[in-house]
Every structure is written in C-alpha cells, then in structure tokens.
Amino acid sequence: MNLNQRKSYKPIKINNNMNKWLELLVGLILVILAVLAWALYPSWGAAALTVLKGGIVWLVILIGLLFLMLGISDLKE
C-alpha cells in the first residue's frame, strides 16, 4: 500500500457534557470526604499539613534549581 493511498481517519467526537458533570460530582464528593476525615480524625489534618509544607519546600528548591540552570545556560551564550 502506498503512503499516498492511506485513508485518513478522523478522531471520534466524545460528548463532554456528561464528563463535566461527572468531574464536578467526583470533585464535590472528594472535598466532602476530606472535610469529614479532617473533622473526625484531626490528626490526619495535621499530617496533611505537614506533607503540604514539605511539598512547598521541595517546590521552592526545584524552582531555585531551575533558575540556576537557566542562568548558567545564559552565561554560556
């Protein structure tokens, strides 16, 4: 089969209206479950905040490394 004779396939359109509502519903359920878990087990909330603080520290470190690499790259040119 020649490359010029290949059939071009069109992507299938998917109705995203139901997906939007499903995303909203799942998001709402997850938020409600998180609030209930925090209310019933306060120690989970403290652990989640500790993990979040650690994630912020890593994010700052990685952004700093990114700027260092960009600066070194600019100095080479």
LUMLUMDREN-2810 file (N, C-alpha, C; in Angstrom, 1 decimal):
<atoms>
<atom><aa>M</aa><ch>A</ch><at>N</at><xx>0.8</xx><yy>-1.2</yy><zz>0.0</zz></atom>
<atom><aa>M</aa><ch>A</ch><at>CA</at><xx>0.0</xx><yy>0.0</yy><zz>0.0</zz></atom>
<atom><aa>M</aa><ch>A</ch><at>C</at><xx>0.9</xx><yy>1.2</yy><zz>0.0</zz></atom>
<atom><aa>N</aa><ch>A</ch><at>N</at><xx>0.6</xx><yy>2.1</yy><zz>-0.9</zz></atom>
<atom><aa>N</aa><ch>A</ch><at>CA</at><xx>1.4</xx><yy>3.4</yy><zz>-1.0</zz></atom>
<atom><aa>N</aa><ch>A</ch><at>C</at><xx>1.0</xx><yy>4.3</yy><zz>0.1</zz></atom>
<atom><aa>L</aa><ch>A</ch><at>N</at><xx>1.9</xx><yy>5.2</yy><zz>0.6</zz></atom>
<atom><aa>L</aa><ch>A</ch><at>CA</at><xx>1.6</xx><yy>6.1</yy><zz>1.6</zz></atom>
<atom><aa>L</aa><ch>A</ch><at>C</at><xx>0.6</xx><yy>7.1</yy><zz>1.2</zz></atom>
<atom><aa>N</aa><ch>A</ch><at>N</at><xx>0.5</xx><yy>7.4</yy><zz>-0.1</zz></atom>
<atom><aa>N</aa><ch>A</ch><at>CA</at><xx>-0.5</xx><yy>8.4</yy><zz>-0.5</zz></atom>
<atom><aa>N</aa><ch>A</ch><at>C</at><xx>-1.9</xx><yy>7.8</yy><zz>-0.6</zz></atom>
<atom><aa>Q</aa><ch>A</ch><at>N</at><xx>-2.0</xx><yy>6.5</yy><zz>-0.6</zz></atom>
<atom><aa>Q</aa><ch>A</ch><at>CA</at><xx>-3.3</xx><yy>5.8</yy><zz>-0.7</zz></atom>
<atom><aa>Q</aa><ch>A</ch><at>C</at><xx>-3.9</xx><yy>5.5</yy><zz>0.7</zz></atom>
<atom><aa>R</aa><ch>A</ch><at>N</at><xx>-3.2</xx><yy>5.8</yy><zz>1.7</zz></atom>
<atom><aa>R</aa><ch>A</ch><at>CA</at><xx>-3.7</xx><yy>5.5</yy><zz>3.1</zz></atom>
<atom><aa>R</aa><ch>A</ch><at>C</at><xx>-4.9</xx><yy>6.4</yy><zz>3.4</zz></atom>
<atom><aa>K</aa><ch>A</ch><at>N</at><xx>-5.9</xx><yy>5.8</yy><zz>4.1</zz></atom>
<atom><aa>K</aa><ch>A</ch><at>CA</at><xx>-7.1</xx><yy>6.5</yy><zz>4.5</zz></atom>
<atom><aa>K</aa><ch>A</ch><at>C</at><xx>-6.7</xx><yy>7.3</yy><zz>5.7</zz></atom>
<atom><aa>S</aa><ch>A</ch><at>N</at><xx>-7.2</xx><yy>8.5</yy><zz>5.7</zz></atom>
<atom><aa>S</aa><ch>A</ch><at>CA</at><xx>-7.1</xx><yy>9.4</yy><zz>6.9</zz></atom>
<atom><aa>S</aa><ch>A</ch><at>C</at><xx>-8.3</xx><yy>9.2</yy><zz>7.8</zz></atom>
<atom><aa>Y</aa><ch>A</ch><at>N</at><xx>-8.0</xx><yy>8.9</yy><zz>9.0</zz></atom>
<atom><aa>Y</aa><ch>A</ch><at>CA</at><xx>-9.1</xx><yy>8.7</yy><zz>10.0</zz></atom>
<atom><aa>Y</aa><ch>A</ch><at>C</at><xx>-9.3</xx><yy>9.9</yy><zz>10.8</zz></atom>
<atom><aa>K</aa><ch>A</ch><at>N</at><xx>-10.6</xx><yy>10.2</yy><zz>11.0</zz></atom>
<atom><aa>K</aa><ch>A</ch><at>CA</at><xx>-11.0</xx><yy>11.4</yy><zz>11.8</zz></atom>
<atom><aa>K</aa><ch>A</ch><at>C</at><xx>-11.2</xx><yy>11.0</yy><zz>13.2</zz></atom>
<atom><aa>P</aa><ch>A</ch><at>N</at><xx>-10.8</xx><yy>11.8</yy><zz>14.2</zz></atom>
<atom><aa>P</aa><ch>A</ch><at>CA</at><xx>-11.0</xx><yy>11.4</yy><zz>15.6</zz></atom>
<atom><aa>P</aa><ch>A</ch><at>C</at><xx>-12.5</xx><yy>11.4</yy><zz>15.9</zz></atom>
<atom><aa>I</aa><ch>A</ch><at>N</at><xx>-12.8</xx><yy>10.5</yy><zz>16.8</zz></atom>
<atom><aa>I</aa><ch>A</ch><at>CA</at><xx>-14.2</xx><yy>10.4</yy><zz>17.2</zz></atom>
<atom><aa>I</aa><ch>A</ch><at>C</at><xx>-14.5</xx><yy>11.5</yy><zz>18.2</zz></atom>
<atom><aa>K</aa><ch>A</ch><at>N</at><xx>-15.6</xx><yy>12.2</yy><zz>18.0</zz></atom>
<atom><aa>K</aa><ch>A</ch><at>CA</at><xx>-16.0</xx><yy>13.2</yy><zz>19.0</zz></atom>
<atom><aa>K</aa><ch>A</ch><at>C</at><xx>-16.7</xx><yy>12.6</yy><zz>20.1</zz></atom>
<atom><aa>I</aa><ch>A</ch><at>N</at><xx>-16.3</xx><yy>13.0</yy><zz>21.3</zz></atom>
<atom><aa>I</aa><ch>A</ch><at>CA</at><xx>-17.0</xx><yy>12.5</yy><zz>22.5</zz></atom>
<atom><aa>I</aa><ch>A</ch><at>C</at><xx>-17.8</xx><yy>13.6</yy><zz>23.2</zz></atom>
<atom><aa>N</aa><ch>A</ch><at>N</at><xx>-19.0</xx><yy>13.3</yy><zz>23.6</zz></atom>
<atom><aa>N</aa><ch>A</ch><at>CA</at><xx>-19.8</xx><yy>14.3</yy><zz>24.2</zz></atom>
<atom><aa>N</aa><ch>A</ch><at>C</at><xx>-19.2</xx><yy>14.6</yy><zz>25.6</zz></atom>
<atom><aa>N</aa><ch>A</ch><at>N</at><xx>-18.7</xx><yy>15.8</yy><zz>25.8</zz></atom>
<atom><aa>N</aa><ch>A</ch><at>CA</at><xx>-18.1</xx><yy>16.2</yy><zz>27.1</zz></atom>
<atom><aa>N</aa><ch>A</ch><at>C</at><xx>-19.0</xx><yy>16.7</yy><zz>28.1</zz></atom>
<atom><aa>N</aa><ch>A</ch><at>N</at><xx>-20.3</xx><yy>16.9</yy><zz>27.8</zz></atom>
<atom><aa>N</aa><ch>A</ch><at>CA</at><xx>-21.2</xx><yy>17.4</yy><zz>28.8</zz></atom>
<atom><aa>N</aa><ch>A</ch><at>C</at><xx>-21.4</xx><yy>16.5</yy><zz>30.0</zz></atom>
<atom><aa>M</aa><ch>A</ch><at>N</at><xx>-21.5</xx><yy>15.2</yy><zz>29.8</zz></atom>
<atom><aa>M</aa><ch>A</ch><at>CA</at><xx>-21.6</xx><yy>14.3</yy><zz>30.9</zz></atom>
<atom><aa>M</aa><ch>A</ch><at>C</at><xx>-20.3</xx><yy>14.3</yy><zz>31.7</zz></atom>
<atom><aa>N</aa><ch>A</ch><at>N</at><xx>-19.2</xx><yy>14.3</yy><zz>31.0</zz></atom>
<atom><aa>N</aa><ch>A</ch><at>CA</at><xx>-17.9</xx><yy>14.3</yy><zz>31.7</zz></atom>
<atom><aa>N</aa><ch>A</ch><at>C</at><xx>-17.7</xx><yy>15.5</yy><zz>32.6</zz></atom>
<atom><aa>K</aa><ch>A</ch><at>N</at><xx>-18.2</xx><yy>16.7</yy><zz>32.2</zz></atom>
<atom><aa>K</aa><ch>A</ch><at>CA</at><xx>-18.1</xx><yy>17.8</yy><zz>33.0</zz></atom>
<atom><aa>K</aa><ch>A</ch><at>C</at><xx>-18.9</xx><yy>17.6</yy><zz>34.3</zz></atom>
<atom><aa>W</aa><ch>A</ch><at>N</at><xx>-20.1</xx><yy>17.1</yy><zz>34.2</zz></atom>
<atom><aa>W</aa><ch>A</ch><at>CA</at><xx>-20.9</xx><yy>16.9</yy><zz>35.4</zz></atom>
<atom><aa>W</aa><ch>A</ch><at>C</at><xx>-20.3</xx><yy>15.8</yy><zz>36.3</zz></atom>
<atom><aa>L</aa><ch>A</ch><at>N</at><xx>-19.8</xx><yy>14.8</yy><zz>35.7</zz></atom>
<atom><aa>L</aa><ch>A</ch><at>CA</at><xx>-19.1</xx><yy>13.7</yy><zz>36.4</zz></atom>
<atom><aa>L</aa><ch>A</ch><at>C</at><xx>-17.9</xx><yy>14.3</yy><zz>37.2</zz></atom>
<atom><aa>E</aa><ch>A</ch><at>N</at><xx>-17.1</xx><yy>15.1</yy><zz>36.5</zz></atom>
<atom><aa>E</aa><ch>A</ch><at>CA</at><xx>-16.0</xx><yy>15.7</yy><zz>37.2</zz></atom>
<atom><aa>E</aa><ch>A</ch><at>C</at><xx>-16.4</xx><yy>16.6</yy><zz>38.4</zz></atom>
<atom><aa>L</aa><ch>A</ch><at>N</at><xx>-17.5</xx><yy>17.4</yy><zz>38.2</zz></atom>
<atom><aa>L</aa><ch>A</ch><at>CA</at><xx>-17.9</xx><yy>18.2</yy><zz>39.3</zz></atom>
<atom><aa>L</aa><ch>A</ch><at>C</at><xx>-18.4</xx><yy>17.3</yy><zz>40.5</zz></atom>
<atom><aa>L</aa><ch>A</ch><at>N</at><xx>-19.1</xx><yy>16.3</yy><zz>40.1</zz></atom>
<atom><aa>L</aa><ch>A</ch><at>CA</at><xx>-19.7</xx><yy>15.4</yy><zz>41.2</zz></atom>
<atom><aa>L</aa><ch>A</ch><at>C</at><xx>-18.6</xx><yy>14.7</yy><zz>41.9</zz></atom>
<atom><aa>V</aa><ch>A</ch><at>N</at><xx>-17.6</xx><yy>14.2</yy><zz>41.2</zz></atom>
<atom><aa>V</aa><ch>A</ch><at>CA</at><xx>-16.5</xx><yy>13.5</yy><zz>41.9</zz></atom>
<atom><aa>V</aa><ch>A</ch><at>C</at><xx>-15.7</xx><yy>14.5</yy><zz>42.7</zz></atom>
<atom><aa>G</aa><ch>A</ch><at>N</at><xx>-15.4</xx><yy>15.7</yy><zz>42.2</zz></atom>
<atom><aa>G</aa><ch>A</ch><at>CA</at><xx>-14.7</xx><yy>16.7</yy><zz>43.0</zz></atom>
<atom><aa>G</aa><ch>A</ch><at>C</at><xx>-15.5</xx><yy>17.0</yy><zz>44.2</zz></atom>
<atom><aa>L</aa><ch>A</ch><at>N</at><xx>-16.8</xx><yy>17.2</yy><zz>44.1</zz></atom>
<atom><aa>L</aa><ch>A</ch><at>CA</at><xx>-17.6</xx><yy>17.6</yy><zz>45.3</zz></atom>
<atom><aa>L</aa><ch>A</ch><at>C</at><xx>-17.5</xx><yy>16.4</yy><zz>46.4</zz></atom>
<atom><aa>I</aa><ch>A</ch><at>N</at><xx>-17.6</xx><yy>15.2</yy><zz>45.9</zz></atom>
<atom><aa>I</aa><ch>A</ch><at>CA</at><xx>-17.6</xx><yy>14.1</yy><zz>46.8</zz></atom>
<atom><aa>I</aa><ch>A</ch><at>C</at><xx>-16.2</xx><yy>14.0</yy><zz>47.5</zz></atom>
<atom><aa>L</aa><ch>A</ch><at>N</at><xx>-15.1</xx><yy>14.2</yy><zz>46.8</zz></atom>
<atom><aa>L</aa><ch>A</ch><at>CA</at><xx>-13.8</xx><yy>14.2</yy><zz>47.4</zz></atom>
<atom><aa>L</aa><ch>A</ch><at>C</at><xx>-13.6</xx><yy>15.3</yy><zz>48.4</zz></atom>
<atom><aa>V</aa><ch>A</ch><at>N</at><xx>-14.1</xx><yy>16.5</yy><zz>48.1</zz></atom>
<atom><aa>V</aa><ch>A</ch><at>CA</at><xx>-14.0</xx><yy>17.6</yy><zz>49.1</zz></atom>
<atom><aa>V</aa><ch>A</ch><at>C</at><xx>-14.7</xx><yy>17.3</yy><zz>50.3</zz></atom>
<atom><aa>I</aa><ch>A</ch><at>N</at><xx>-15.9</xx><yy>16.8</yy><zz>50.2</zz></atom>
<atom><aa>I</aa><ch>A</ch><at>CA</at><xx>-16.8</xx><yy>16.4</yy><zz>51.3</zz></atom>
<atom><aa>I</aa><ch>A</ch><at>C</at><xx>-16.1</xx><yy>15.3</yy><zz>52.2</zz></atom>
<atom><aa>L</aa><ch>A</ch><at>N</at><xx>-15.5</xx><yy>14.3</yy><zz>51.5</zz></atom>
<atom><aa>L</aa><ch>A</ch><at>CA</at><xx>-14.9</xx><yy>13.3</yy><zz>52.3</zz></atom>
<atom><aa>L</aa><ch>A</ch><at>C</at><xx>-13.6</xx><yy>13.8</yy><zz>53.0</zz></atom>
<atom><aa>A</aa><ch>A</ch><at>N</at><xx>-12.9</xx><yy>14.7</yy><zz>52.4</zz></atom>
<atom><aa>A</aa><ch>A</ch><at>CA</at><xx>-11.7</xx><yy>15.3</yy><zz>53.0</zz></atom>
<atom><aa>A</aa><ch>A</ch><at>C</at><xx>-12.1</xx><yy>16.1</yy><zz>54.3</zz></atom>
<atom><aa>V</aa><ch>A</ch><at>N</at><xx>-13.2</xx><yy>16.9</yy><zz>54.1</zz></atom>
<atom><aa>V</aa><ch>A</ch><at>CA</at><xx>-13.6</xx><yy>17.7</yy><zz>55.3</zz></atom>
<atom><aa>V</aa><ch>A</ch><at>C</at><xx>-14.1</xx><yy>16.8</yy><zz>56.4</zz></atom>
<atom><aa>L</aa><ch>A</ch><at>N</at><xx>-14.9</xx><yy>15.7</yy><zz>56.0</zz></atom>
<atom><aa>L</aa><ch>A</ch><at>CA</at><xx>-15.3</xx><yy>14.8</yy><zz>57.1</zz></atom>
<atom><aa>L</aa><ch>A</ch><at>C</at><xx>-14.2</xx><yy>14.1</yy><zz>57.7</zz></atom>
<atom><aa>A</aa><ch>A</ch><at>N</at><xx>-13.2</xx><yy>13.7</yy><zz>57.0</zz></atom>
<atom><aa>A</aa><ch>A</ch><at>CA</at><xx>-12.0</xx><yy>13.0</yy><zz>57.6</zz></atom>
<atom><aa>A</aa><ch>A</ch><at>C</at><xx>-11.3</xx><yy>13.9</yy><zz>58.5</zz></atom>
<atom><aa>W</aa><ch>A</ch><at>N</at><xx>-11.2</xx><yy>15.2</yy><zz>58.1</zz></atom>
<atom><aa>W</aa><ch>A</ch><at>CA</at><xx>-10.5</xx><yy>16.2</yy><zz>59.0</zz></atom>
<atom><aa>W</aa><ch>A</ch><at>C</at><xx>-11.3</xx><yy>16.4</yy><zz>60.3</zz></atom>
<atom><aa>A</aa><ch>A</ch><at>N</at><xx>-12.6</xx><yy>16.4</yy><zz>60.1</zz></atom>
<atom><aa>A</aa><ch>A</ch><at>CA</at><xx>-13.4</xx><yy>16.7</yy><zz>61.3</zz></atom>
<atom><aa>A</aa><ch>A</ch><at>C</at><xx>-13.4</xx><yy>15.4</yy><zz>62.3</zz></atom>
<atom><aa>L</aa><ch>A</ch><at>N</at><xx>-13.4</xx><yy>14.2</yy><zz>61.7</zz></atom>
<atom><aa>L</aa><ch>A</ch><at>CA</at><xx>-13.5</xx><yy>13.0</yy><zz>62.5</zz></atom>
<atom><aa>L</aa><ch>A</ch><at>C</at><xx>-12.1</xx><yy>12.7</yy><zz>63.1</zz></atom>
<atom><aa>Y</aa><ch>A</ch><at>N</at><xx>-11.1</xx><yy>12.9</yy><zz>62.3</zz></atom>
<atom><aa>Y</aa><ch>A</ch><at>CA</at><xx>-9.7</xx><yy>12.5</yy><zz>62.7</zz></atom>
<atom><aa>Y</aa><ch>A</ch><at>C</at><xx>-8.8</xx><yy>13.7</yy><zz>62.6</zz></atom>
<atom><aa>P</aa><ch>A</ch><at>N</at><xx>-8.7</xx><yy>14.6</yy><zz>63.6</zz></atom>
<atom><aa>P</aa><ch>A</ch><at>CA</at><xx>-7.9</xx><yy>15.8</yy><zz>63.4</zz></atom>
<atom><aa>P</aa><ch>A</ch><at>C</at><xx>-6.4</xx><yy>15.5</yy><zz>63.2</zz></atom>
<atom><aa>S</aa><ch>A</ch><at>N</at><xx>-5.9</xx><yy>14.4</yy><zz>63.6</zz></atom>
<atom><aa>S</aa><ch>A</ch><at>CA</at><xx>-4.5</xx><yy>14.1</yy><zz>63.4</zz></atom>
<atom><aa>S</aa><ch>A</ch><at>C</at><xx>-4.2</xx><yy>13.9</yy><zz>61.9</zz></atom>
<atom><aa>W</aa><ch>A</ch><at>N</at><xx>-5.2</xx><yy>13.4</yy><zz>61.1</zz></atom>
<atom><aa>W</aa><ch>A</ch><at>CA</at><xx>-5.0</xx><yy>13.3</yy><zz>59.7</zz></atom>
<atom><aa>W</aa><ch>A</ch><at>C</at><xx>-4.8</xx><yy>14.7</yy><zz>59.1</zz></atom>
<atom><aa>G</aa><ch>A</ch><at>N</at><xx>-5.5</xx><yy>15.7</yy><zz>59.6</zz></atom>
<atom><aa>G</aa><ch>A</ch><at>CA</at><xx>-5.3</xx><yy>17.1</yy><zz>59.1</zz></atom>
<atom><aa>G</aa><ch>A</ch><at>C</at><xx>-4.0</xx><yy>17.6</yy><zz>59.4</zz></atom>
<atom><aa>A</aa><ch>A</ch><at>N</at><xx>-3.4</xx><yy>17.3</yy><zz>60.6</zz></atom>
<atom><aa>A</aa><ch>A</ch><at>CA</at><xx>-2.1</xx><yy>17.8</yy><zz>60.9</zz></atom>
<atom><aa>A</aa><ch>A</ch><at>C</at><xx>-1.1</xx><yy>17.1</yy><zz>60.0</zz></atom>
<atom><aa>A</aa><ch>A</ch><at>N</at><xx>-1.3</xx><yy>15.8</yy><zz>59.8</zz></atom>
<atom><aa>A</aa><ch>A</ch><at>CA</at><xx>-0.3</xx><yy>15.1</yy><zz>58.9</zz></atom>
<atom><aa>A</aa><ch>A</ch><at>C</at><xx>-0.4</xx><yy>15.6</yy><zz>57.5</zz></atom>
<atom><aa>A</aa><ch>A</ch><at>N</at><xx>-1.6</xx><yy>16.0</yy><zz>57.0</zz></atom>
<atom><aa>A</aa><ch>A</ch><at>CA</at><xx>-1.7</xx><yy>16.5</yy><zz>55.7</zz></atom>
<atom><aa>A</aa><ch>A</ch><at>C</at><xx>-1.0</xx><yy>17.9</yy><zz>55.6</zz></atom>
<atom><aa>L</aa><ch>A</ch><at>N</at><xx>-1.2</xx><yy>18.7</yy><zz>56.6</zz></atom>
<atom><aa>L</aa><ch>A</ch><at>CA</at><xx>-0.5</xx><yy>20.0</yy><zz>56.6</zz></atom>
<atom><aa>L</aa><ch>A</ch><at>C</at><xx>1.0</xx><yy>19.8</yy><zz>56.6</zz></atom>
<atom><aa>T</aa><ch>A</ch><at>N</at><xx>1.5</xx><yy>18.8</yy><zz>57.3</zz></atom>
<atom><aa>T</aa><ch>A</ch><at>CA</at><xx>3.0</xx><yy>18.6</yy><zz>57.3</zz></atom>
<atom><aa>T</aa><ch>A</ch><at>C</at><xx>3.5</xx><yy>18.2</yy><zz>55.9</zz></atom>
<atom><aa>V</aa><ch>A</ch><at>N</at><xx>2.7</xx><yy>17.3</yy><zz>55.3</zz></atom>
<atom><aa>V</aa><ch>A</ch><at>CA</at><xx>3.1</xx><yy>16.9</yy><zz>53.9</zz></atom>
<atom><aa>V</aa><ch>A</ch><at>C</at><xx>3.0</xx><yy>18.1</yy><zz>53.0</zz></atom>
<atom><aa>L</aa><ch>A</ch><at>N</at><xx>2.0</xx><yy>18.9</yy><zz>53.1</zz></atom>
<atom><aa>L</aa><ch>A</ch><at>CA</at><xx>1.9</xx><yy>20.1</yy><zz>52.3</zz></atom>
<atom><aa>L</aa><ch>A</ch><at>C</at><xx>3.1</xx><yy>21.1</yy><zz>52.4</zz></atom>
<atom><aa>K</aa><ch>A</ch><at>N</at><xx>3.5</xx><yy>21.3</yy><zz>53.7</zz></atom>
<atom><aa>K</aa><ch>A</ch><at>CA</at><xx>4.6</xx><yy>22.1</yy><zz>54.0</zz></atom>
<atom><aa>K</aa><ch>A</ch><at>C</at><xx>5.9</xx><yy>21.6</yy><zz>53.3</zz></atom>
<atom><aa>G</aa><ch>A</ch><at>N</at><xx>6.1</xx><yy>20.3</yy><zz>53.4</zz></atom>
<atom><aa>G</aa><ch>A</ch><at>CA</at><xx>7.3</xx><yy>19.7</yy><zz>52.8</zz></atom>
<atom><aa>G</aa><ch>A</ch><at>C</at><xx>7.2</xx><yy>19.8</yy><zz>51.3</zz></atom>
<atom><aa>G</aa><ch>A</ch><at>N</at><xx>6.0</xx><yy>19.7</yy><zz>50.7</zz></atom>
<atom><aa>G</aa><ch>A</ch><at>CA</at><xx>5.9</xx><yy>19.8</yy><zz>49.3</zz></atom>
<atom><aa>G</aa><ch>A</ch><at>C</at><xx>6.2</xx><yy>21.2</yy><zz>48.8</zz></atom>
<atom><aa>I</aa><ch>A</ch><at>N</at><xx>5.8</xx><yy>22.2</yy><zz>49.6</zz></atom>
<atom><aa>I</aa><ch>A</ch><at>CA</at><xx>6.1</xx><yy>23.6</yy><zz>49.3</zz></atom>
<atom><aa>I</aa><ch>A</ch><at>C</at><xx>7.6</xx><yy>23.9</yy><zz>49.3</zz></atom>
<atom><aa>V</aa><ch>A</ch><at>N</at><xx>8.3</xx><yy>23.3</yy><zz>50.3</zz></atom>
<atom><aa>V</aa><ch>A</ch><at>CA</at><xx>9.8</xx><yy>23.4</yy><zz>50.4</zz></atom>
<atom><aa>V</aa><ch>A</ch><at>C</at><xx>10.4</xx><yy>22.8</yy><zz>49.2</zz></atom>
<atom><aa>W</aa><ch>A</ch><at>N</at><xx>10.0</xx><yy>21.6</yy><zz>48.8</zz></atom>
<atom><aa>W</aa><ch>A</ch><at>CA</at><xx>10.6</xx><yy>21.0</yy><zz>47.6</zz></atom>
<atom><aa>W</aa><ch>A</ch><at>C</at><xx>10.3</xx><yy>21.8</yy><zz>46.3</zz></atom>
<atom><aa>L</aa><ch>A</ch><at>N</at><xx>9.1</xx><yy>22.4</yy><zz>46.2</zz></atom>
<atom><aa>L</aa><ch>A</ch><at>CA</at><xx>8.8</xx><yy>23.2</yy><zz>45.1</zz></atom>
<atom><aa>L</aa><ch>A</ch><at>C</at><xx>9.7</xx><yy>24.4</yy><zz>45.0</zz></atom>
<atom><aa>V</aa><ch>A</ch><at>N</at><xx>10.0</xx><yy>25.1</yy><zz>46.1</zz></atom>
<atom><aa>V</aa><ch>A</ch><at>CA</at><xx>10.9</xx><yy>26.2</yy><zz>46.1</zz></atom>
<atom><aa>V</aa><ch>A</ch><at>C</at><xx>12.3</xx><yy>25.8</yy><zz>45.7</zz></atom>
<atom><aa>I</aa><ch>A</ch><at>N</at><xx>12.7</xx><yy>24.7</yy><zz>46.3</zz></atom>
<atom><aa>I</aa><ch>A</ch><at>CA</at><xx>14.1</xx><yy>24.2</yy><zz>45.9</zz></atom>
<atom><aa>I</aa><ch>A</ch><at>C</at><xx>14.2</xx><yy>23.9</yy><zz>44.4</zz></atom>
<atom><aa>L</aa><ch>A</ch><at>N</at><xx>13.2</xx><yy>23.3</yy><zz>43.8</zz></atom>
<atom><aa>L</aa><ch>A</ch><at>CA</at><xx>13.2</xx><yy>22.9</yy><zz>42.4</zz></atom>
<atom><aa>L</aa><ch>A</ch><at>C</at><xx>13.1</xx><yy>24.2</yy><zz>41.5</zz></atom>
<atom><aa>I</aa><ch>A</ch><at>N</at><xx>12.3</xx><yy>25.2</yy><zz>41.9</zz></atom>
<atom><aa>I</aa><ch>A</ch><at>CA</at><xx>12.3</xx><yy>26.4</yy><zz>41.2</zz></atom>
<atom><aa>I</aa><ch>A</ch><at>C</at><xx>13.6</xx><yy>27.1</yy><zz>41.2</zz></atom>
<atom><aa>G</aa><ch>A</ch><at>N</at><xx>14.3</xx><yy>27.1</yy><zz>42.4</zz></atom>
<atom><aa>G</aa><ch>A</ch><at>CA</at><xx>15.6</xx><yy>27.7</yy><zz>42.5</zz></atom>
<atom><aa>G</aa><ch>A</ch><at>C</at><xx>16.6</xx><yy>27.0</yy><zz>41.6</zz></atom>
<atom><aa>L</aa><ch>A</ch><at>N</at><xx>16.6</xx><yy>25.7</yy><zz>41.6</zz></atom>
<atom><aa>L</aa><ch>A</ch><at>CA</at><xx>17.5</xx><yy>24.9</yy><zz>40.7</zz></atom>
<atom><aa>L</aa><ch>A</ch><at>C</at><xx>17.2</xx><yy>25.3</yy><zz>39.2</zz></atom>
<atom><aa>L</aa><ch>A</ch><at>N</at><xx>15.9</xx><yy>25.4</yy><zz>38.9</zz></atom>
<atom><aa>L</aa><ch>A</ch><at>CA</at><xx>15.6</xx><yy>25.8</yy><zz>37.5</zz></atom>
<atom><aa>L</aa><ch>A</ch><at>C</at><xx>16.1</xx><yy>27.1</yy><zz>37.1</zz></atom>
<atom><aa>F</aa><ch>A</ch><at>N</at><xx>16.0</xx><yy>28.1</yy><zz>38.0</zz></atom>
<atom><aa>F</aa><ch>A</ch><at>CA</at><xx>16.6</xx><yy>29.4</yy><zz>37.7</zz></atom>
<atom><aa>F</aa><ch>A</ch><at>C</at><xx>18.1</xx><yy>29.4</yy><zz>37.6</zz></atom>
<atom><aa>L</aa><ch>A</ch><at>N</at><xx>18.7</xx><yy>28.6</yy><zz>38.5</zz></atom>
<atom><aa>L</aa><ch>A</ch><at>CA</at><xx>20.2</xx><yy>28.4</yy><zz>38.4</zz></atom>
<atom><aa>L</aa><ch>A</ch><at>C</at><xx>20.6</xx><yy>27.8</yy><zz>37.0</zz></atom>
<atom><aa>M</aa><ch>A</ch><at>N</at><xx>19.9</xx><yy>26.8</yy><zz>36.6</zz></atom>
<atom><aa>M</aa><ch>A</ch><at>CA</at><xx>20.2</xx><yy>26.2</yy><zz>35.3</zz></atom>
<atom><aa>M</aa><ch>A</ch><at>C</at><xx>20.0</xx><yy>27.2</yy><zz>34.2</zz></atom>
<atom><aa>L</aa><ch>A</ch><at>N</at><xx>18.9</xx><yy>27.9</yy><zz>34.2</zz></atom>
<atom><aa>L</aa><ch>A</ch><at>CA</at><xx>18.7</xx><yy>28.9</yy><zz>33.2</zz></atom>
<atom><aa>L</aa><ch>A</ch><at>C</at><xx>19.7</xx><yy>30.0</yy><zz>33.2</zz></atom>
<atom><aa>G</aa><ch>A</ch><at>N</at><xx>20.2</xx><yy>30.4</yy><zz>34.4</zz></atom>
<atom><aa>G</aa><ch>A</ch><at>CA</at><xx>21.2</xx><yy>31.4</yy><zz>34.5</zz></atom>
<atom><aa>G</aa><ch>A</ch><at>C</at><xx>22.5</xx><yy>30.9</yy><zz>33.9</zz></atom>
<atom><aa>I</aa><ch>A</ch><at>N</at><xx>22.9</xx><yy>29.7</yy><zz>34.3</zz></atom>
<atom><aa>I</aa><ch>A</ch><at>CA</at><xx>24.1</xx><yy>29.1</yy><zz>33.7</zz></atom>
<atom><aa>I</aa><ch>A</ch><at>C</at><xx>24.1</xx><yy>29.0</yy><zz>32.2</zz></atom>
<atom><aa>S</aa><ch>A</ch><at>N</at><xx>22.9</xx><yy>28.6</yy><zz>31.7</zz></atom>
<atom><aa>S</aa><ch>A</ch><at>CA</at><xx>22.7</xx><yy>28.4</yy><zz>30.3</zz></atom>
<atom><aa>S</aa><ch>A</ch><at>C</at><xx>22.9</xx><yy>29.8</yy><zz>29.6</zz></atom>
<atom><aa>D</aa><ch>A</ch><at>N</at><xx>22.4</xx><yy>30.9</yy><zz>30.2</zz></atom>
<atom><aa>D</aa><ch>A</ch><at>CA</at><xx>22.5</xx><yy>32.2</yy><zz>29.6</zz></atom>
<atom><aa>D</aa><ch>A</ch><at>C</at><xx>24.0</xx><yy>32.7</yy><zz>29.7</zz></atom>
<atom><aa>L</aa><ch>A</ch><at>N</at><xx>24.7</xx><yy>32.3</yy><zz>30.7</zz></atom>
<atom><aa>L</aa><ch>A</ch><at>CA</at><xx>26.1</xx><yy>32.7</yy><zz>30.8</zz></atom>
<atom><aa>L</aa><ch>A</ch><at>C</at><xx>27.0</xx><yy>32.0</yy><zz>29.7</zz></atom>
<atom><aa>K</aa><ch>A</ch><at>N</at><xx>26.6</xx><yy>30.8</yy><zz>29.3</zz></atom>
<atom><aa>K</aa><ch>A</ch><at>CA</at><xx>27.4</xx><yy>30.1</yy><zz>28.3</zz></atom>
<atom><aa>K</aa><ch>A</ch><at>C</at><xx>27.3</xx><yy>30.8</yy><zz>26.9</zz></atom>
<atom><aa>E</aa><ch>A</ch><at>N</at><xx>26.2</xx><yy>31.5</yy><zz>26.7</zz></atom>
<atom><aa>E</aa><ch>A</ch><at>CA</at><xx>26.0</xx><yy>32.1</yy><zz>25.4</zz></atom>
<atom><aa>E</aa><ch>A</ch><at>C</at><xx>26.6</xx><yy>33.4</yy><zz>25.3</zz></atom>
</atoms>
